[in-house]
Amino acid sequence: MEEVLRETLSLCPKCHSIIPAKVVEEENVIYLKKRCAEHGEFRDVYWSDAKYYHWAQRFFVEGRGVENPNTKDSLLPCPYNCGLCPRHRSHTALANLVVTNRCNLACWYCFFYSERAGYVYEPTLEQIESMLRLLREEKPVRCNAIQLTGGEPTLRDDLVDIIKLCKRLGFDHVQLNTNGIKL
């Protein structure tokens, strides 16, 4: 028998509409159950171990939010209003910075792949610096961890310059999300 732990919102995996969802526990597994009027019901494993889920929930704290969000509040709800807006209740613990959507693979599940997208997204070094500065100026807690992602970041000729820029601006932790082919 399932126990409803809380209600929330989710996205329909077919049409990406915001739909009501419930976090439920059943037979020591935590599921996210949701229903789209058009596409029916979906049930996904949220946590495979209910005991661990309940343990982790002890550390949940509602944050105060960000004092200087990079986007203004809008009529569009998450996730349609991209960026750190006034509705977010926590700081950026690890920022994912997309440095390119080019890739040297063609994985069917990838939504960044430039050939499928029909265009190449690759911010300039100056644009990347602006993004990084914005993260470092976040208040009350500055972002200190960054993951360079894509596409495949190692396809950029200036990747070393980007990493040096991250370190120069004070990021303590720089991750590289790569398929490893060029390493």
C-alpha positions as CSV (number, residue, x, y, z in Angstrom):
1,M,0.0,0.0,0.0
2,E,1.3,3.4,-0.9
3,E,1.7,6.3,1.5
4,V,1.6,9.9,0.1
5,L,4.5,11.8,1.6
6,R,3.9,15.1,-0.1
7,E,2.4,16.8,-3.1
8,T,4.5,18.7,-5.6
9,L,4.6,19.7,-9.3
10,S,6.4,17.9,-12.1
11,L,6.5,17.9,-15.9
12,C,4.8,15.5,-18.3
13,P,7.6,13.7,-20.1
14,K,5.7,13.8,-23.4
15,C,4.4,17.4,-23.7
16,H,6.4,19.1,-20.9
17,S,3.3,20.7,-19.3
18,I,3.4,21.3,-15.6
19,I,1.3,18.7,-13.9
20,P,0.5,17.8,-10.3
21,A,2.6,15.0,-8.7
22,K,2.8,13.1,-5.5
23,V,5.8,11.7,-3.7
24,V,4.7,8.3,-2.4
25,E,6.3,5.4,-0.5
26,E,5.6,1.9,-1.5
27,E,7.4,-1.3,-0.4
28,N,10.5,0.7,0.7
29,V,10.8,2.6,-2.5
30,I,10.0,6.3,-3.1
31,Y,8.1,7.1,-6.3
32,L,7.1,10.3,-8.1
33,K,3.6,9.7,-9.4
34,K,2.1,12.1,-11.8
35,R,-0.8,12.4,-14.3
36,C,-1.1,14.4,-17.4
37,A,-4.7,14.9,-18.7
38,E,-3.5,14.3,-22.3
39,H,-0.8,11.6,-21.8
40,G,-1.9,9.6,-18.8
41,E,-0.1,8.4,-15.6
42,F,3.6,8.1,-15.0
43,R,5.5,6.6,-12.1
44,D,9.2,7.1,-11.7
45,V,11.6,5.9,-9.0
46,Y,12.5,8.9,-7.0
47,W,14.7,7.2,-4.3
48,S,15.4,3.4,-4.5
49,D,15.7,3.2,-0.7
50,A,12.9,4.8,1.5
51,K,15.0,4.5,4.6
52,Y,17.8,6.6,3.0
53,Y,15.2,9.1,1.6
54,H,13.9,9.7,5.1
55,W,17.4,10.0,6.5
56,A,18.3,12.6,3.9
57,Q,15.1,14.6,4.5
58,R,16.4,15.4,8.0
59,F,18.8,17.8,6.3
60,F,16.3,19.7,4.2
61,V,16.1,23.4,5.0
62,E,14.0,25.9,3.2
63,G,16.5,28.5,2.0
64,R,16.2,32.3,2.1
65,G,16.7,32.7,-1.6
66,V,19.1,34.8,-3.6
67,E,19.3,38.6,-2.9
68,N,20.5,39.4,-6.5
69,P,18.9,37.0,-8.9
70,N,20.0,37.1,-12.5
71,T,16.5,37.0,-13.9
72,K,13.5,39.0,-12.8
73,D,10.3,37.3,-11.6
74,S,7.9,36.7,-14.5
75,L,4.5,35.3,-15.1
76,L,6.2,32.1,-16.4
77,P,6.7,29.4,-13.7
78,C,9.7,27.1,-13.5
79,P,11.1,25.6,-15.6
80,Y,10.0,28.0,-18.4
81,N,11.7,31.0,-16.9
82,C,15.4,29.9,-17.1
83,G,17.8,31.4,-14.7
84,L,18.1,32.0,-11.0
85,C,14.9,34.0,-10.3
86,P,13.5,35.3,-7.0
87,R,11.4,32.2,-6.6
88,H,14.5,30.0,-6.0
89,R,15.0,29.3,-2.4
90,S,18.6,28.2,-2.4
91,H,21.9,29.3,-3.7
92,T,23.8,27.8,-6.5
93,A,25.8,24.9,-5.0
94,L,27.2,23.7,-8.4
95,A,26.7,25.7,-11.5
96,N,26.5,23.9,-14.8
97,L,28.0,26.0,-17.6
98,V,27.3,24.9,-21.1
99,V,30.4,25.8,-23.1
100,T,29.3,24.2,-26.4
101,N,26.6,22.0,-27.8
102,R,29.0,20.5,-30.3
103,C,29.8,16.8,-29.7
104,N,31.9,14.0,-31.1
105,L,29.2,11.4,-30.4
106,A,25.5,11.2,-31.5
107,C,23.7,9.8,-28.5
108,W,20.0,9.4,-29.1
109,Y,19.0,10.7,-25.7
110,C,21.1,13.9,-25.8
111,F,19.2,17.2,-26.0
112,F,22.3,19.3,-26.5
113,Y,23.5,17.7,-29.7
114,S,24.1,20.5,-32.2
115,E,23.2,18.5,-35.4
116,R,19.8,17.7,-33.9
117,A,19.4,21.3,-32.5
118,G,20.2,22.7,-35.9
119,Y,22.6,25.4,-34.6
120,V,25.9,25.6,-32.7
121,Y,25.8,27.2,-29.3
122,E,29.3,28.3,-28.2
123,P,29.6,31.4,-26.0
124,T,32.7,33.5,-26.4
125,L,35.3,33.7,-23.7
126,E,34.0,37.2,-22.8
127,Q,30.5,35.8,-22.5
128,I,31.7,33.0,-20.3
129,E,33.6,35.4,-18.1
130,S,30.4,37.5,-17.7
131,M,28.5,34.3,-16.7
132,L,31.2,33.3,-14.2
133,R,31.3,36.8,-12.6
134,L,27.5,36.7,-12.2
135,L,27.9,33.4,-10.2
136,R,30.7,34.8,-8.1
137,E,28.6,37.9,-7.2
138,E,25.6,35.8,-6.1
139,K,24.4,36.9,-2.6
140,P,24.2,35.9,0.2
141,V,26.3,32.9,-0.8
142,R,28.7,33.1,-3.8
143,C,28.9,30.1,-6.1
144,N,32.3,28.4,-5.7
145,A,31.8,25.3,-7.7
146,I,31.4,25.0,-11.5
147,Q,30.9,22.2,-13.9
148,L,31.9,22.8,-17.6
149,T,29.5,20.8,-19.7
150,G,28.0,20.6,-23.1
151,G,27.9,18.9,-25.7
152,E,31.5,17.9,-25.4
153,P,33.6,20.7,-23.7
154,T,36.9,19.1,-24.9
155,L,36.0,20.1,-28.4
156,R,36.7,23.8,-27.5
157,D,40.3,24.9,-28.4
158,D,40.2,27.4,-25.5
159,L,39.1,25.0,-22.8
160,V,42.3,25.5,-20.8
161,D,41.7,29.2,-20.9
162,I,38.2,28.7,-19.6
163,I,39.5,26.6,-16.7
164,K,42.1,29.2,-15.9
165,L,39.5,31.9,-15.9
166,C,37.4,29.8,-13.5
167,K,40.3,29.5,-11.1
168,R,41.3,33.2,-11.5
169,L,37.8,34.3,-10.6
170,G,37.9,32.2,-7.4
171,F,36.1,29.0,-8.1
172,D,37.4,26.4,-5.6
173,H,36.0,23.4,-7.5
174,V,36.0,23.0,-11.3
175,Q,34.5,19.9,-12.8
176,L,34.7,18.8,-16.5
177,N,31.7,16.8,-17.8
178,T,33.2,14.8,-20.7
179,N,32.8,11.6,-22.6
180,G,36.6,11.2,-22.4
181,I,37.2,10.5,-26.0
182,K,39.7,13.4,-26.4
183,L,41.5,12.9,-23.1
